[in-house]
């Protein structure tokens, strides 16, 4: 399915760099290349998958714009399945934009976000789940997130989906046979249960069980740091990130807004959020900041409640603990470098058994490595361990698999309930449709456009 127009875009991030890449794809790609590129070699063969040295010139051929390397890929053996050229220019935004403008003058259209990948999908270079893996790799926050995306790009998820399709098709074939010979089944006799349905059900359950773990690797663990004013929340954020992200003073209420940063621990991105100190607000601005704290606490994967051991516990400390004690909380007893004014036993009586209590000094870095490891342990202990190799990190895939699971269960219920095989067959056909949404075998254009519009331009 080759498109009629030729598109162009800058494929590397804008900014000063040694090299920048401009990508062109479509039926006129090589014709345009011959007009804008003057190779150093006198008899340039213009062979596919070779790199050529030369100059990029203006559309009228009179002005040299840059010295470049140009590669040409003949369809169908290119990323998009179309004729493609890539211009490796110097990485000046001015130079790249000038070249792009000349390409438009020669007949190219500026590419929309994700349009190169969309063309690759439409030309059967890969399926939809593999196309989405490209975006996942580009946006990966951790090595493990990258590995998940790369496995999906290599076809691991596609293969698993195909295996599931085969199981459901085999089960459907057995049900169709039962339908054809339904007259031979005695009244009240339960139709035979195809074993492939249980196998498919187990495979879907295993895939869905990986979602929470994959989400932690790809999106990160949301960690909210809370406590009353001046207990060391901002100091802890600065210590964990190694940067002065938050202002630290002795004045209560210094932090009014949310301050965020991301660090990486054991392959997990930790999305850290420093919040306003919780107390009776002194003004409208502080009240707004405290309201934001409660909103973020409700969405947190882990809540670090900081207590100042050098000062007496207050009702505000106890209120913060009480309102969060049912979630994944860590009690971080800060300022252990100072003489304590209370004993840890007081806190143990306020929290459920099993909740972690750690001693730290944000100022001097004491106990921070244990705190980082404990954050990951608190989250990972609650995960269902996935024994499969394929992991589901994409929400669209998760929703499709949940629908597959519902349809499989409906088919099982209809068979065990003694209903005619036609009902189970209908449910399995619906399950196949939902499964095909993952790879794009069955998907409407509106959803397709929405998926690729989230990609970066040039990809």
BELJOBEL-V867022 format. One record per helix or strand of 2 or more residues. SS is the DSSP state (2 for helix, 1 for strand). FROM is the first residue (numbers start at 1). LEN is the number of residues. If there is no record, write none. Layout:
BEGIN
SS_FROM_LEN / SS_FROM_LEN
END
This chain:
BEGIN
1_7_4 / 1_17_9 / 2_29_8 / 1_37_3 / 1_50_8 / 1_64_10 / 1_84_8 / 2_93_13 / 1_109_2 / 2_115_8 / 2_128_11 / 2_143_11 / 2_156_25 / 2_182_3 / 2_195_15 / 2_211_8 / 1_221_6 / 2_233_9 / 1_259_7 / 1_268_7 / 2_284_16 / 1_302_7 / 2_315_10 / 1_329_6 / 2_345_4 / 1_356_4 / 2_368_13 / 2_395_22 / 2_421_19 / 2_445_9
END
